[in-house]
Amino acid sequence: MRSISVILLLFLISFANANESIQATFKKANDLYHKEKFSEAVTAFESIEKQGNASSDLYFNIANCYYKLGKVAPSIYYYEKAVLLNPDDEAIKTNLSFAQKMAIDDIKVMPEVGFKKILKEYTRVFHYDTWAWIAVLIAFLSLLSFLSYYFGNTVLLKRAFFSLFLLFIVGIGITVFSAFLQKKWSSNYNPAVVFAASTTLKSEPKTTSEDVVTLHEGTKVYVLATLGNWSQVELTDKTKAWIDKEAIREVKK
C-alpha cells in the first residue's frame, strides 16, 4: 500500500511539473507573439502541441502566428482545427474568414437546404454524447412516471403519469435518434486543407486520368475516401474528384 502511495505521489508531482512547464511555454510563446517574433512564437506553440496537448486556444494562437507570417495553408488549417473544438467562438470564425481571403481559389459554397438542413441544425445543438446522456435522463424519468402510474391512487393521477410516460418514451426516441445522426454526421465530416502550392484534381485515382480542376494552397476540401496514394474529395461546390493525398492535410488528424 505504501509503495502505491509513493507511485501516486510521484505521478502527481510529475503531472504538476509538466503542467507548469506547458503554462510557462505558453506564456513565453504569447510574449514572443506580442513582440512580433512570430516564427519563434509558432515554434513554441507547436512544441506544446507535439506534447499531445490540444485546445482551441492553442490552435487559434498557432493560426494567428501563421497568418501574421503570411502562410495561407497552415493558418487556415489551424483555424479549422480551432473551430472543430470550439465551433461557436466568433473570434476564431472571424479570423478564419480573413485567412480564407488570402487563398487564391474562389470555390462557390453550395448551402444545404430543406429538411436535411433543419435536421442538421437541430442535432448540432448538442454533441452526440450529450444527446445520449439526455436520453438516459429521460429514460430514468420515464421509469419514475411509470412507477407513479402503476402505484397511483386515483384515476386522474394514473392518467397524468401514463401520459407523461408516453411523452418520455417519445423523448427517448427523439434523443437517441439525434445522437445517432450527430455521431454519423460527425464521423463522416472529414475536412482537409490543400497544402501544395498547386495541385490538379483527377476524375479517377491515377495520374493519367482526366483533369477536373486545379487547386491552390489554403483551399478547403472534404475527404470522402482514400485509395492508395489518392483521396477522393468533395469541394464546397459539390464537385467530387481525386487528389494526391500528400497534397492535403486532414483537419481531424
Residue pairs with C-beta under 8 A, 6 or more apart in sequence:
18 51
22 48
22 51
22 53
25 44
25 47
25 48
26 45
26 48
26 58
28 44
29 41
29 42
29 44
29 45
29 48
29 61
30 41
30 61
32 38
32 40
32 41
32 44
33 41
33 61
33 64
33 65
36 68
38 65
38 68
38 69
39 65
39 69
41 61
41 65
42 62
42 65
42 66
42 69
45 58
45 61
45 62
45 65
46 62
48 58
49 58
49 59
49 62
54 85
55 85
56 82
56 83
56 85
56 86
56 89
56 92
57 82
59 78
59 79
59 81
59 82
59 85
60 78
60 79
60 82
60 89
60 91
60 92
60 95
62 74
62 78
63 74
63 75
63 76
63 77
63 78
63 79
63 81
63 82
63 95
63 96
63 99
64 75
64 95
66 74
66 75
66 78
67 75
67 95
67 98
67 99
69 75
70 102
72 99
72 102
72 103
72 217
72 218
73 193
73 194
73 195
73 217
73 218
73 249
74 195
75 99
75 102
76 96
76 99
76 100
76 103
76 193
76 218
76 220
77 193
77 195
77 249
77 251
79 92
79 95
79 96
79 99
80 96
80 191
80 193
80 220
80 251
81 251
82 89
82 92
82 96
83 89
83 92
83 93
83 96
84 191
84 251
84 252
86 92
99 218
100 218
100 220
102 218
103 216
103 217
103 218
103 219
104 216
104 217
104 218
104 219
105 215
105 216
105 218
105 219
107 219
107 235
107 236
107 237
108 236
108 237
109 236
109 237
110 236
110 237
110 238
111 117
112 120
119 181
120 185
122 178
123 131
123 178
123 181
123 182
123 185
124 182
126 134
126 178
126 182
127 182
128 178
128 179
128 180
128 182
128 183
128 186
129 179
131 175
131 176
131 178
131 179
131 182
132 175
132 176
132 179
134 175
135 172
135 175
135 176
135 179
138 168
138 171
138 172
138 175
139 168
139 172
141 164
141 168
142 164
142 165
142 168
142 169
142 171
142 172
145 161
145 162
145 164
145 165
145 168
146 161
146 165
148 157
148 161
148 164
149 157
149 158
149 161
149 162
149 164
149 165
152 158
152 161
189 222
190 222
190 223
190 224
190 250
190 251
190 252
191 220
191 221
191 222
191 223
191 250
191 251
191 252
192 220
192 221
192 222
192 223
192 231
192 233
192 248
192 249
192 250
192 251
193 218
193 219
193 220
193 221
193 248
193 249
193 251
194 215
194 216
194 217
194 218
194 219
194 220
194 221
194 243
194 247
194 248
195 217
195 247
195 248
195 249
196 217
196 244
196 246
196 247
196 248
197 216
197 217
198 214
198 215
198 216
198 217
199 214
199 215
199 216
199 243
199 244
199 247
200 211
200 212
200 213
200 214
200 215
201 211
201 212
201 213
201 214
201 215
201 233
201 239
201 241
201 242
201 243
202 209
202 210
202 211
202 212
202 230
202 241
202 242
202 243
203 209
203 210
203 211
203 212
203 241
203 242
204 210
204 242
205 227
205 228
205 230
205 232
205 242
206 230
209 242
212 239
212 241
213 235
213 239
213 241
215 221
215 243
219 235
220 236
221 233
221 234
221 235
221 243
221 248
222 233
222 234
222 235
223 231
223 232
223 233
223 248
223 250
224 231
224 232
224 233
224 234
224 240
225 231
225 232
226 232
226 245
227 242
229 244
229 245
229 246
230 242
230 243
230 244
230 245
231 242
231 243
231 244
231 245
231 248
232 240
232 241
232 242
232 243
233 240
233 241
233 242
233 243
233 248
234 240
235 241
